[in-house]
Amino acid sequence: MKRGISCNCLPGFGAPELAVISGVVALAFGQKKLPEVGRSIGKTAVSFQQNKDFTVPRRNAMALILSGFIFSQDGLHNIAVAQSIGFREYIDTFDGYSFKYPQNWIQVRGAGADIFFRDPFVLDENISVNISSPSSSRYKTVEDLGPPQEAGKNVMRQYLTEFMSTRLGVRRESSILSTSSKVADDGKLYYEVEVNIKSYANNNELAVMPQDRVARLEWDRRYLSVLGVENNRLYELRLQTPEKSFAEEEKDLREVMNSFRVNKVAA
């Protein structure tokens, strides 16, 4: 802040974002240039707010503001060109699957899934892959799960089982938003399931009077699953995102879903 970058010149950003921006600017331009560069970046940030036709997910905003300033003084025109954060492809040749994921997401170890990536800025947004045991599953096609609607019910039950809580006063509301099937470009049939789950908790679950046990929303999330079968195993790609973020993230999430493939592995 002493060197010219403050919350006033970067509206909507908190301390973590300011720290990252300050560090990048200092490395790129030097400490003495911080005030001047900070003011220019601040003008770009204000332009985001003033231009109602140009919207960008918050998790991409820092990269866009910095890249827009570094590569052009014209601001929004060149930033719009760099709007996409891009994707990387994860390929597991041992277990036989692949998918794309946002290139700024990070891999998390020990999360319980076969692979797990998380958005570093929105911790409730992540992607994972689960695979059935090769010793106990004999799937031939995803249709072994029944029609997509039946598979959707099974997916929702599995989610609710995993999120089961022993806390008093916790209540979950769930609904299946959509179920569908598709044949991808690899010729295989896949099921897609979308579920919404809300979690409520009482602020005073031990209160004697019912009016004192007020249930408040803890979280509201959307879960998207893609199911496929290969190697006699059931593969499930899972995406999780806060419901309030889904609209602005939907394009990227659909890109990930559409990229999921299951592949034959050598015996």
C-alpha positions as CSV (number, residue, x, y, z in Angstrom):
1,M,0.0,0.0,0.0
2,K,2.9,2.4,0.8
3,R,4.1,2.0,-2.8
4,G,0.9,2.9,-4.6
5,I,-1.2,-0.3,-4.8
6,S,-4.3,-0.2,-2.6
7,C,-7.8,-1.6,-2.3
8,N,-9.1,1.7,-3.8
9,C,-7.2,1.2,-7.1
10,L,-8.1,-2.5,-7.3
11,P,-11.8,-2.8,-6.4
12,G,-13.1,-6.2,-5.5
13,F,-9.7,-7.7,-4.6
14,G,-8.6,-8.7,-1.1
15,A,-5.3,-9.0,0.6
16,P,-4.2,-12.3,-1.0
17,E,-4.8,-11.0,-4.5
18,L,-3.0,-7.7,-3.8
19,A,0.0,-9.5,-2.4
20,V,0.3,-11.6,-5.6
21,I,-0.1,-8.6,-7.9
22,S,2.4,-6.6,-5.9
23,G,5.0,-9.4,-6.0
24,V,4.6,-9.9,-9.7
25,V,4.9,-6.2,-10.5
26,A,7.9,-5.8,-8.2
27,L,9.7,-8.7,-10.0
28,A,8.8,-7.5,-13.5
29,F,9.3,-3.8,-13.1
30,G,11.3,-3.3,-9.9
31,Q,10.4,-1.7,-6.6
32,K,10.7,1.9,-7.9
33,K,8.1,1.3,-10.6
34,L,5.5,0.0,-8.2
35,P,3.6,3.3,-7.8
36,E,3.4,4.0,-11.5
37,V,2.5,0.5,-12.5
38,G,0.0,0.2,-9.7
39,R,-1.9,3.2,-10.9
40,S,-2.0,1.9,-14.4
41,I,-3.2,-1.5,-13.3
42,G,-5.8,0.2,-11.1
43,K,-7.2,2.0,-14.1
44,T,-7.5,-1.3,-15.9
45,A,-9.3,-2.8,-12.9
46,V,-11.8,0.1,-12.9
47,S,-12.4,-0.4,-16.6
48,F,-13.6,-3.9,-15.8
49,Q,-16.3,-2.5,-13.5
50,Q,-17.3,0.2,-15.9
51,N,-17.6,-2.0,-19.0
52,K,-20.8,-4.0,-18.4
53,D,-20.4,-6.0,-21.6
54,F,-17.1,-7.5,-20.5
55,T,-17.3,-10.0,-17.7
56,V,-14.6,-12.3,-16.4
57,P,-14.7,-14.9,-13.6
58,R,-13.0,-13.5,-10.5
59,R,-10.5,-16.3,-10.4
60,N,-9.1,-15.1,-13.8
61,A,-9.2,-11.4,-13.1
62,M,-5.7,-11.1,-11.7
63,A,-4.0,-12.8,-14.6
64,L,-6.0,-10.8,-17.1
65,I,-5.3,-7.4,-15.4
66,L,-1.5,-8.2,-15.2
67,S,-1.3,-9.6,-18.7
68,G,-3.3,-6.8,-20.1
69,F,-1.0,-4.2,-18.6
70,I,2.2,-5.9,-19.5
71,F,1.4,-6.5,-23.1
72,S,-0.6,-3.4,-23.9
73,Q,-1.4,0.1,-22.6
74,D,-4.7,0.0,-24.5
75,G,-6.3,-2.1,-21.7
76,L,-9.5,-3.9,-22.4
77,H,-9.0,-4.7,-26.1
78,N,-6.0,-6.9,-25.6
79,I,-7.2,-8.3,-22.3
80,A,-10.2,-9.6,-24.0
81,V,-8.0,-11.5,-26.4
82,A,-6.3,-13.2,-23.4
83,Q,-9.6,-14.0,-21.6
84,S,-9.3,-17.8,-21.8
85,I,-7.0,-19.3,-19.1
86,G,-6.5,-22.4,-21.2
87,F,-6.5,-26.1,-20.3
88,R,-4.0,-28.9,-19.7
89,E,-4.7,-32.6,-20.4
90,Y,-4.2,-35.2,-17.7
91,I,-3.6,-38.7,-19.1
92,D,-3.5,-41.8,-16.9
93,T,-2.2,-44.6,-19.1
94,F,-2.1,-47.0,-16.2
95,D,-5.8,-46.8,-15.2
96,G,-7.0,-45.8,-18.6
97,Y,-8.6,-42.3,-18.6
98,S,-8.0,-38.8,-19.6
99,F,-9.5,-35.3,-19.3
100,K,-8.7,-31.6,-19.6
101,Y,-8.6,-29.3,-16.6
102,P,-8.0,-25.5,-16.1
103,Q,-4.2,-25.0,-16.3
104,N,-4.1,-22.8,-13.1
105,W,-5.7,-25.6,-11.0
106,I,-3.4,-27.5,-8.6
107,Q,-3.2,-31.2,-7.8
108,V,-3.9,-32.2,-4.2
109,R,-2.4,-35.4,-2.8
110,G,-4.2,-37.7,-0.4
111,A,-7.7,-36.6,-1.3
112,G,-9.1,-40.1,-1.5
113,A,-9.8,-40.1,-5.2
114,D,-7.6,-41.6,-8.0
115,I,-6.7,-38.0,-9.0
116,F,-7.8,-34.6,-7.5
117,F,-7.3,-31.1,-8.8
118,R,-8.5,-27.9,-7.0
119,D,-9.0,-24.2,-8.0
120,P,-6.4,-22.4,-5.8
121,F,-8.6,-19.4,-5.4
122,V,-12.0,-21.1,-5.0
123,L,-11.4,-24.0,-2.7
124,D,-14.9,-25.4,-3.1
125,E,-14.3,-25.9,-6.8
126,N,-12.5,-29.1,-7.7
127,I,-12.4,-32.1,-10.0
128,S,-11.7,-35.7,-9.3
129,V,-11.9,-39.2,-10.8
130,N,-13.1,-42.3,-9.0
131,I,-12.8,-45.8,-10.3
132,S,-14.4,-49.0,-9.2
133,S,-12.3,-51.9,-7.9
134,P,-10.9,-54.1,-10.7
135,S,-11.4,-57.2,-8.5
136,S,-15.1,-56.6,-7.7
137,S,-16.5,-55.0,-10.8
138,R,-17.4,-56.6,-14.1
139,Y,-19.0,-53.7,-16.0
140,K,-19.4,-54.1,-19.8
141,T,-21.1,-50.8,-20.6
142,V,-22.4,-47.8,-18.7
143,E,-25.9,-49.1,-19.4
144,D,-25.3,-51.7,-16.7
145,L,-26.3,-48.9,-14.3
146,G,-29.7,-48.8,-15.9
147,P,-31.1,-45.7,-17.8
148,P,-29.5,-42.3,-17.1
149,Q,-32.3,-41.4,-14.6
150,E,-31.6,-44.5,-12.5
151,A,-27.9,-43.7,-12.6
152,G,-28.6,-40.2,-11.5
153,K,-30.4,-41.5,-8.4
154,N,-27.4,-43.7,-7.5
155,V,-25.0,-40.8,-7.9
156,M,-27.1,-38.6,-5.6
157,R,-27.4,-41.3,-3.0
158,Q,-23.6,-41.8,-3.1
159,Y,-23.0,-38.1,-2.6
160,L,-25.4,-37.9,0.3
161,T,-23.7,-41.0,1.9
162,E,-20.3,-39.4,1.6
163,F,-21.5,-36.1,3.0
164,M,-23.4,-37.7,5.9
165,S,-22.9,-35.7,9.1
166,T,-23.2,-36.8,12.8
167,R,-23.6,-33.2,13.9
168,L,-27.0,-32.3,15.5
169,G,-29.3,-30.0,13.6
170,V,-27.7,-30.7,10.1
171,R,-30.2,-31.1,7.3
172,R,-29.4,-31.7,3.6
173,E,-31.6,-30.9,0.6
174,S,-30.8,-32.5,-2.7
175,S,-32.2,-32.6,-6.2
176,I,-31.3,-34.1,-9.5
177,L,-31.1,-31.3,-12.0
178,S,-30.5,-33.3,-15.2
179,T,-29.5,-36.7,-16.5
180,S,-28.4,-37.5,-20.1
181,S,-26.4,-39.9,-22.2
182,K,-24.1,-39.3,-25.2
183,V,-21.8,-41.1,-27.6
184,A,-18.5,-39.3,-27.6
185,D,-16.0,-39.2,-30.5
186,D,-14.3,-42.4,-29.2
187,G,-17.6,-44.3,-29.9
188,K,-18.2,-45.0,-26.2
189,L,-21.5,-44.3,-24.4
190,Y,-21.2,-41.9,-21.4
191,Y,-23.8,-40.7,-18.8
192,E,-23.9,-37.2,-17.4
193,V,-25.6,-36.3,-14.1
194,E,-26.0,-32.9,-12.5
195,V,-27.0,-32.7,-8.8
196,N,-27.6,-29.8,-6.4
197,I,-27.1,-30.3,-2.7
198,K,-27.7,-27.7,0.0
199,S,-26.6,-28.1,3.6
200,Y,-28.4,-26.4,6.5
201,A,-27.4,-26.3,10.2
202,N,-29.1,-24.9,13.3
203,N,-27.3,-22.0,15.0
204,N,-28.3,-23.4,18.4
205,E,-29.1,-27.1,18.0
206,L,-29.3,-27.6,21.8
207,A,-32.0,-24.9,22.3
208,V,-35.2,-26.2,24.0
209,M,-37.6,-24.0,22.1
210,P,-38.0,-24.7,18.3
211,Q,-38.0,-21.0,17.5
212,D,-34.5,-20.8,18.9
213,R,-33.2,-23.5,16.6
214,V,-32.9,-21.6,13.3
215,A,-31.6,-23.5,10.3
216,R,-29.2,-21.5,8.2
217,L,-27.6,-22.3,4.9
218,E,-24.1,-23.6,5.3
219,W,-23.3,-24.3,1.6
220,D,-25.0,-24.7,-1.7
221,R,-23.1,-26.7,-4.4
222,R,-23.5,-28.2,-7.8
223,Y,-22.0,-31.6,-8.6
224,L,-21.5,-32.7,-12.2
225,S,-20.6,-36.3,-12.9
226,V,-19.6,-38.1,-16.1
227,L,-19.8,-41.9,-16.0
228,G,-18.0,-44.3,-18.4
229,V,-17.1,-47.9,-18.5
230,E,-13.9,-49.6,-19.8
231,N,-11.6,-52.4,-18.7
232,N,-14.6,-53.9,-16.8
233,R,-14.5,-50.9,-14.5
234,L,-16.8,-47.9,-13.8
235,Y,-15.1,-44.5,-14.1
236,E,-16.6,-41.3,-12.7
237,L,-15.4,-37.8,-13.3
238,R,-16.7,-35.5,-10.6
239,L,-16.8,-31.7,-10.7
240,Q,-17.9,-29.6,-7.7
241,T,-18.5,-25.9,-7.7
242,P,-20.5,-23.4,-5.5
243,E,-23.9,-22.9,-7.0
244,K,-23.4,-19.1,-7.0
245,S,-20.3,-19.5,-9.2
246,F,-21.8,-22.0,-11.6
247,A,-23.1,-19.5,-14.2
248,E,-19.8,-17.8,-14.7
249,E,-17.8,-21.1,-14.6
250,E,-20.2,-23.2,-16.7
251,K,-18.3,-22.9,-20.0
252,D,-15.1,-24.2,-18.5
253,L,-16.9,-26.9,-16.5
254,R,-18.6,-28.1,-19.7
255,E,-15.3,-28.2,-21.4
256,V,-13.9,-30.5,-18.7
257,M,-16.9,-32.8,-18.9
258,N,-16.8,-33.1,-22.6
259,S,-13.1,-34.0,-22.5
260,F,-13.4,-37.0,-20.3
261,R,-12.5,-40.3,-22.0
262,V,-12.0,-43.9,-20.8
263,N,-9.3,-45.9,-22.6
264,K,-8.4,-49.5,-23.0
265,V,-5.3,-50.6,-21.1
266,A,-3.0,-53.4,-21.9
267,A,-3.7,-56.6,-19.8
